[in-house]
């Protein structure tokens, strides 16, 4: 596996992690967009969030902002990073 494949896999894991945390918090894309707007991150919509998660890797800042909007204090990298690396 080359570096690009590893980066893509990590990006996919980050997407899955965010979706899992949204489900755990029982927050929809629409509600996440509203939480983001309340925190000053205007421009994200239900559709833009859905597209980012379906498209794959996104900026780490997006993950952190979303986790904050969901009420988390941080992200445990071990929950995202694959164990065999």
N, C-alpha and C positions, 0 to 999 in steps of 0.2 A: 504494500500500500504506500503510495507516495504522499508527499505533504499536502497536495491539493485534496486527495481523497480523505485524508485525516481531518483537514479543516472542514470539508463538507459534512463528514460524519459528526463532528463536534457541533456544527451549526444545526444539523437535524436533531441532535440530542437536545440542544437549547430550545428548539421549537417544541419538541415533545414535552420538555420540562415545563415550559410556560403554559402549554395547554393543560397539562396535568394539574398545575397549581390553580388555574382558572376553574377547572372542574371541582377541585377540592374546596375552593372558596365559593363555589356555586355562582360564578360571575360569567355573564355572557359577553360576547364581543361588544355589544351595544353598551352594556354597563361599564366595561373596561374603558371604552372611549369616553364615557361620561366622567369616570374617575380621573382619567388623564387630563381632561379639560379642566376639572376643578383644581388640578395641580399646575395648571398653566401650560400644558402641552396640547395646544389647540391644533386641529388639523387631522387628528386621527379619528377615523370613523369605524363603524362596524365592518364595513367592506374593506377598508385599508388594513385593518388589523387582521382580518380573515385572509386577505391576499398575502400579507407578509408571512403568516404562519404556513400557508399552503405552498408558497414560493420556496421557502427554505431559509437558508442563513440570512440573518439580519444583524444590524449593529448591536454590539454589546450594550450600548447606551439604551437601546429600545428595551432589551430584556430587563435592565436595571430599573428603568422608569416604570415598566409594567409591574414588576415585582413590588416596587414601592407603592404603586397605585392599588395593588391588591392587599396592602397592609403588612408586607413582609419587611423585616429590618435588614435583610441581606440574602445572599445566595450562597449556599454551600456548593462549592465547585465539585466536590466528590459526587454530588447528586447528578451532575451533568457529565462530567468527564469520564471517559471509559476507563475501566479498571486495568486493562492490559497494556497501558501506555507507559 
